[in-house]
Amino acid sequence: MTISEVSEKYGLTTDTLRYYERIGLIPPVPRQKNGIRDYDEKSCGWVEFVKCMRMAGVEIEALIEFVNLQQQDKNATRRMEILIDQKKKLVDKMDHLQATIDRLDYKIEVFSKKLNLQ
């Protein structure tokens, strides 16, 4: 797939895809003989993984470290630690979001009752 096709498929700009590759957020993408990126299934899998993680708020630095270790097929323990740490941060964030949603629900209920009484 071309970078334009991948851009459209995953809703990322071509500049974002190039940036992700440049900083090591996704492994180097295979290229055609003329130098044009040729995203294969593996490359697309990385794009999808990184997009999912970034949308959830996973830290770029953690993802870069994870990708680097994965590419080298090194230190599975550290890779797992990264994933566990990021999951814990997301669960904490989710708990805070749920508490905020609960508070909003309460406020909405209070206002709904006031509006119905008038």
Backbone hydrogen bonds, N-H to C=O, Kabsch-Sander energy under -0.5 kcal/mol:
donor,donor_aa,acceptor,acceptor_aa,energy
6,V,2,T,-2.3
7,S,3,I,-2.6
8,E,4,S,-2.3
9,K,5,E,-2.6
10,Y,6,V,-2.4
11,G,7,S,-1.1
12,L,7,S,-1.4
17,L,13,T,-2.1
18,R,14,T,-2.4
19,Y,15,D,-2.5
20,Y,16,T,-3.0
21,E,17,L,-1.9
22,R,18,R,-2.7
23,I,19,Y,-2.5
24,G,20,Y,-0.5
24,G,21,E,-0.8
25,L,20,Y,-2.4
26,I,20,Y,-1.4
32,Q,36,I,-3.0
35,G,32,Q,-2.2
38,D,30,P,-3.2
39,Y,1,M,-2.5
44,C,40,D,-2.6
45,G,41,E,-2.1
46,W,42,K,-1.8
47,V,43,S,-2.3
48,E,44,C,-2.7
49,F,45,G,-2.4
50,V,46,W,-2.9
51,K,47,V,-2.6
52,C,48,E,-2.3
53,M,49,F,-2.5
54,R,50,V,-2.9
55,M,51,K,-2.6
56,A,52,C,-1.3
57,G,54,R,-1.1
58,V,53,M,-2.8
63,L,59,E,-2.0
64,I,60,I,-2.8
65,E,61,E,-2.2
66,F,62,A,-2.5
67,V,63,L,-3.0
68,N,64,I,-2.6
69,L,65,E,-2.5
70,Q,66,F,-2.6
71,Q,67,V,-2.7
72,Q,68,N,-1.7
73,D,69,L,-0.5
73,D,70,Q,-0.9
74,K,69,L,-2.5
79,R,75,N,-2.1
80,M,76,A,-2.3
81,E,77,T,-2.3
82,I,78,R,-2.4
83,L,79,R,-2.1
84,I,80,M,-2.7
85,D,81,E,-2.8
86,Q,82,I,-2.5
87,K,83,L,-2.3
88,K,84,I,-2.4
89,K,85,D,-2.1
90,L,86,Q,-2.2
91,V,87,K,-2.7
92,D,88,K,-2.5
93,K,89,K,-2.2
94,M,90,L,-2.7
95,D,91,V,-2.5
96,H,92,D,-2.1
97,L,93,K,-2.5
98,Q,94,M,-2.7
99,A,95,D,-2.2
100,T,96,H,-2.0
101,I,97,L,-2.6
102,D,98,Q,-2.7
103,R,99,A,-2.0
104,L,100,T,-2.6
105,D,101,I,-2.8
106,Y,102,D,-2.1
107,K,103,R,-2.5
108,I,104,L,-2.9
109,E,105,D,-2.3
110,V,106,Y,-2.4
111,F,107,K,-2.6
112,S,108,I,-2.6
113,K,109,E,-2.2
114,K,110,V,-2.1
115,L,111,F,-2.6
116,N,112,S,-2.0
117,L,113,K,-1.4
118,Q,114,K,-1.0
